[in-house]
């Protein structure tokens, strides 16, 4: 998929991660829909993002309506709401690319890896949705702390995993458009690494009293990462 302008529905887009990614994509020129169970609840986020970017390409909708209009759907809800949210949108997600940002954090021990029995919570969503939806794992290790500072260069690579090669390219394109570097991390089963590593980054943030620890893949140039 080329890096032309897309319609992106972010389900859970009122949260820190979702609204931060929305800001970056809207600033790049994509049309962004903030999906919510109640469209009116998303309006304050929409107003803030349009003011931040100086554009008017962010809007709020009920999630199902937003998913129906989107080229790409991004899921940024907490782990506790992941499965129920997807179950409610299953038919609307057919034929779509779904980028799942979910991390299986289980409070209060969020700095300890606690994978579900299926090992990867994103793999579980692919099994739930079936082949009609192309599920991608991405953006789990990007701290929301600086996403809304549109001039800040975030020092974090994005591990992108999916069983569909073209869907991986979609997520890597969106990483670039957000000012990040996407790295092809292979099949969806490899999502377990990014999901687990988020708890490690939370531990590092707490230990060293920093807000936004991230990951870098060494030995790989930016040009090579585009291949």
C-alpha positions in Angstrom: 0.0 0.0 0.0 1.4 3.4 -1.0 1.9 6.2 1.4 -1.0 8.2 0.1 -3.7 9.6 2.3 -5.9 7.0 4.1 -8.9 7.0 6.3 -7.9 5.5 9.7 -10.4 4.6 12.4 -8.8 4.4 15.9 -11.0 2.4 18.1 -10.2 3.6 21.6 -8.7 6.8 20.2 -9.6 8.9 23.3 -6.8 7.3 25.3 -3.2 8.5 25.4 -1.7 6.1 22.9 -4.6 6.3 20.5 -4.9 10.1 20.5 -1.1 10.4 20.2 -1.0 8.3 17.1 -4.0 10.1 15.8 -2.2 13.4 16.2 0.8 12.2 14.2 -1.3 10.7 11.4 -3.6 13.7 11.1 -0.6 16.0 11.0 0.7 13.9 8.1 -2.6 14.5 6.3 -4.5 11.3 6.8 -8.2 11.4 7.7 -8.5 10.1 11.2 -11.7 8.9 12.9 -11.8 8.6 16.7 -14.0 5.6 17.3 -16.1 5.5 20.5 -19.1 3.7 21.8 -20.6 7.2 22.2 -19.6 9.6 19.4 -20.3 12.6 21.6 -17.6 11.4 24.1 -15.0 11.6 21.5 -15.7 15.2 20.6 -13.3 16.8 23.1 -10.5 14.6 21.8 -11.4 15.6 18.2 -11.4 19.3 19.1 -8.1 19.1 20.8 -6.4 17.2 18.0 -7.7 19.5 15.3 -6.4 22.4 17.3 -3.0 20.8 17.9 -2.4 19.9 14.2 -4.0 23.1 12.8 -6.0 20.9 10.4 -9.6 19.7 10.4 -9.2 16.1 9.4 -10.0 14.4 12.7 -13.6 13.5 13.5 -15.5 11.4 16.0 -17.9 8.6 15.3 -19.5 5.6 16.9 -17.0 2.8 16.4 -19.0 0.7 14.0 -19.7 3.6 11.7 -16.0 4.6 11.8 -14.8 1.1 11.0 -17.2 1.0 8.1 -15.6 4.1 6.6 -12.0 3.3 7.3 -9.3 1.9 5.0 -7.3 0.9 8.1 -8.5 0.2 11.7 -6.3 0.6 14.7 -7.2 -0.9 18.1 -5.9 1.0 21.2 -8.1 -0.2 24.0 -6.9 -1.8 27.3 -6.2 -5.5 27.3 -9.3 -6.0 29.5 -11.5 -4.6 26.7 -9.7 -6.0 23.7 -11.7 -9.2 23.0 -15.1 -7.8 23.8 -14.5 -4.7 21.6 -13.4 -6.9 18.7 -16.3 -9.3 19.1 -18.7 -6.4 18.8 -17.1 -5.2 15.6 -16.3 -8.6 14.0 -18.6 -8.3 11.0 -17.6 -4.7 10.4 -13.9 -5.7 10.4 -14.3 -8.2 7.6 -12.1 -7.2 4.6 -10.1 -4.7 6.7 -6.6 -4.4 8.0 -6.7 -4.3 11.8 -3.6 -3.0 13.5 -3.7 -4.2 17.1 -1.7 -2.2 19.6 -2.9 -4.2 22.6 -0.4 -5.2 25.4 -1.5 -7.8 27.9 -0.9 -5.7 31.0 -2.6 -6.9 34.1 -2.7 -4.3 36.9 -1.2 -3.8 39.4 1.9 -5.8 38.2 2.2 -4.0 34.8 6.0 -4.2 35.0 5.9 -8.0 35.1 5.3 -10.0 31.9 1.9 -11.7 32.2 1.0 -13.3 28.8 -2.4 -14.9 28.4 -2.6 -18.7 27.9 -2.6 -18.2 24.2 0.9 -16.6 24.5 0.0 -13.6 22.2 -3.2 -11.6 22.8 -3.0 -10.4 19.2 -2.7 -13.9 17.7 -5.9 -14.7 19.7 -7.7 -11.8 17.9 -6.6 -13.1 14.5 -8.0 -16.5 15.4 -11.2 -14.8 16.5 -11.6 -12.8 13.3 -10.5 -15.5 10.8 -8.9 -15.0 7.4 -11.4 -12.3 6.3 -9.5 -9.7 8.5 -5.8 -9.1 8.2 -4.5 -8.5 11.8 -1.2 -6.8 12.4 0.7 -6.3 15.7 2.5 -2.9 16.0 3.2 0.2 18.1 3.2 -1.7 21.5 6.6 -0.3 22.5 6.0 3.3 21.6 5.5 5.5 24.7 2.6 7.8 24.5 4.6 10.5 26.4 5.9 12.4 23.4 3.5 11.5 20.6 1.6 14.7 20.8 4.8 16.8 20.6 4.8 16.7 16.8 8.3 18.1 16.5 9.9 15.5 18.8 11.8 12.7 17.2 10.9 9.6 19.2 13.8 7.2 19.6 11.9 4.0 19.2 11.5 1.4 16.4 8.1 -0.2 15.8 8.2 -4.0 15.5 5.5 -5.0 12.9 4.3 -8.6 12.8 1.5 -10.2 10.7 0.9 -13.3 8.8 0.1 -11.1 5.7 3.1 -9.4 4.0 1.0 -6.6 2.5 -0.6 -5.9 5.9 2.9 -5.6 7.5 3.7 -3.0 4.8 0.6 -1.0 5.7 1.7 -0.7 9.3 5.3 0.1 8.4 3.9 2.9 6.2 1.9 4.3 9.1 5.0 4.1 11.3 6.9 6.2 8.8 4.0 8.7 8.6 4.1 9.0 12.4 7.8 9.8 12.3 8.9 6.4 13.5 10.8 3.5 11.9 8.8 0.3 11.2 10.8 -2.9 11.3 9.4 -6.1 9.7 9.3 -8.6 12.6 7.8 -11.5 10.7 4.8 -13.6 11.3 2.1 -12.7 13.9 3.3 -15.3 16.4 6.4 -13.0 16.9 4.0 -10.4 18.4 4.7 -12.1 21.7 8.1 -10.3 21.8 6.6 -6.8 21.5 3.8 -7.6 23.9 6.2 -8.9 26.5 8.8 -6.2 26.1 6.3 -3.4 27.1 6.4 -4.6 30.7 10.2 -4.5 30.6 10.1 -0.9 29.3 7.7 0.0 32.1 10.2 -1.5 34.6 13.1 0.5 33.0 11.1 3.7 33.1 10.4 3.2 36.8 13.9 2.0 37.7 15.7 4.9 36.0 13.0 7.5 36.5 12.5 8.2 32.8 9.2 8.6 30.9 9.8 7.0 27.5 12.2 4.1 27.2 12.1 2.5 23.8 13.8 0.0 21.6 16.2 0.3 18.6 17.2 -2.5 16.2 20.9 -2.1 15.6 22.8 -3.1 12.4 19.8 -2.0 10.2 19.9 1.2 8.2 16.7 3.2 7.6 16.9 2.4 4.0 17.3 -1.3 4.6 14.2 -1.1 6.9 12.1 0.1 4.0 12.9 -2.9 1.9 
